[in-house]
Amino acid sequence: MRKVIIALFTLAAFAAATQAQAQQKIRLTDEQLVSRIPAGILKSRPVTAPAAGMPAVAEMPQLVEGWVNPTWSPDRSKIAYTLNNDLYSIDVFSREIVRHTFDGSDIILNGYASWVYYEEIFGRASRYKAFWWSPDSQMLAYYRFDNSKVPMFPIYNSTGQHGSINETRYPKAGDPNPEVKVGFVSVRGGETVWADFDSSLDQYFGIPFWNSEGNRFMVSWMDRSQDNLVLYAVDPTYGNKYKVYEEHQDTWIDWMDQMLFTDKGMYIVRDMSMWQQIYFLSYDGQTFRQLTDGGPNWSIRLLSVDKKYLYYTAKRESSVRNDIYRITLSDSKVERVSRGEYNYTSVRVSEEDGGTKIYASLSNLSTPTQEVVFNIPRSGNLSRMTMDVLFDSKGPDFDLYEIAVPELVYITTRDGLSLPATVIWPIGMDRSGAVKYPVKVNIYGGPDSPQVLDSWKGVTFNNQWWANHGVIQVVLDTRSSGHLGKAGMNQVYRKLSVLELQDFIDGIFYFRQFPYVNEKKVGIEGFSYGGTMSVLCVTAGNEYFQYAIAGGAVADWRLYDTHYTERYMDTPQDNPEGYAAAAVFDRLGSYKGDRTNMLRYTHGTGDDNVHFQNGLQIIDKMQELDKDFELMIYPQGMHGYRGYQSTQSNLQDYRFWYEYLLEQDLPEILRERFK
């Protein structure tokens, strides 16, 4: 009995000491947050030579005025670019320019992507580039886009005395898409060799890849419905093609956006088993073999392959962390290379003297970012692997301060699914229930776009300010965000926003169980898809979300682009009921528009992604229903505000939350910060 008493006393003393130590931590002042966070909390990496293991970046000379997407050839002897929607290349030494195409115009784009390809297939990082050097620097492959059948959408610019119209070729759901050709030109000039595709078909082409030898150009093809995919190998000399791989899914298929090549074939990532797996595919298509063991892999990124191992990253141990793995090619043995419960990013594999080195950054929600290198000996034995820390961003005074650090929690939905969320509790909060704290929720909600990640968020002004001022901060994800693999995503097929709203309600219901949560003071904010969901939460879900800031929202999926919308919803002609149910208009009726239930809506008039048309239709419906709401329009503002518009938007967001969540005036010090 005495041992038990001593143990209990020791435990109590330890808890008291821990609490006392926590109470002794320094609380950051408003002045520190607004001006400069103390330097000892975090360390900045010195800006000197490239980090160990990282290659230097070659400078790009300015050789042609107005050129677009200048891109080095692999041998660094030439630069390809587009100008006025035609494709060119220039010899870096002789400065000789070769013009490869001659029909570029407002509707014919050579090597420059049509909008829907830039946004939805190539990605924004492409900056509209739609040409690719062959490995031997002797040839350019490019896509030619014909926008003549794509409807023109006018975007009004109010600048100047008379204003102007930006005529954009934007295919909305159900509209004609651009016609695309795949072409090859010699770097020396000459006629284009066209790949053997029928450009008049209703189809899409994915990101292409040259194989290592440059004698095959791998092109992914999909039909308009995006449930059938074919991978073709195209001969760049003659343009003929042959089928290497086919896939069908009953919902939709995601593109092949990465490949690793060997002399016998390629490694690709597919998700037809409802989790992502790595496969080997021979060039003739006769061999198709799964390498990974069928576990719950997601967000796989292929890194490198040699004669013995293939390295990759994946969310496998946890859906909120990326780890580093390798597969032994001879027996498909999967081994975890990384260590600890950290999220690994910026991973690069390098073969160096003494063995393999893997450079990476690691962190988690409570651990500031470290740059590390794993040293794998030539034997490949991971038990003898060592890890060196190259840089640690945690400052010497980090542990002296009360830092707003997110906590990872798991929420069970009404139908039994487990979804991760993060929460930042207020600094020094009273958990007895005597004080009720408001909640501010951040969301996005779109398919395969997770917001919850066990990764260091930094000491941000926003998070620290609200933690210091008594606001609970929550980030929620949905079943379609990727934590449950493709099976979770498939559940929203043809009915976007319905189950996502349900998941967000279940998420906030979890937090309402705590006695210190003010369930009548819950705000939510999001932009783009998150803007759509924020409008729905504050209207159809206003029993749980009383206040919202929504920006750049899709009001009706008939107003958004073909490729993204139809991937999940099919066309409006095929799925009229789904489109009607997903639109926000019929769900605005329950919105009150008073001190107990208020929406702040923002939109940029220059938004070329989610057009201001969406905002106008929301405004019109609110006026028809005689609902009060806050509105801020940003002239010429894009899909995300910049410059003084961003500053003004941020300040007004703070003002809104102070007014409705805290019922206080905006502190003057915040006005000073956002001047």
Summary of the structure (lengths in Angstrom):
residues: 675
radius of gyration: 27.3
end to end distance: 65.5
largest distance: 93.8
contacts: 2182
relative contact order: 0.08
helix: 21%
strand: 33%
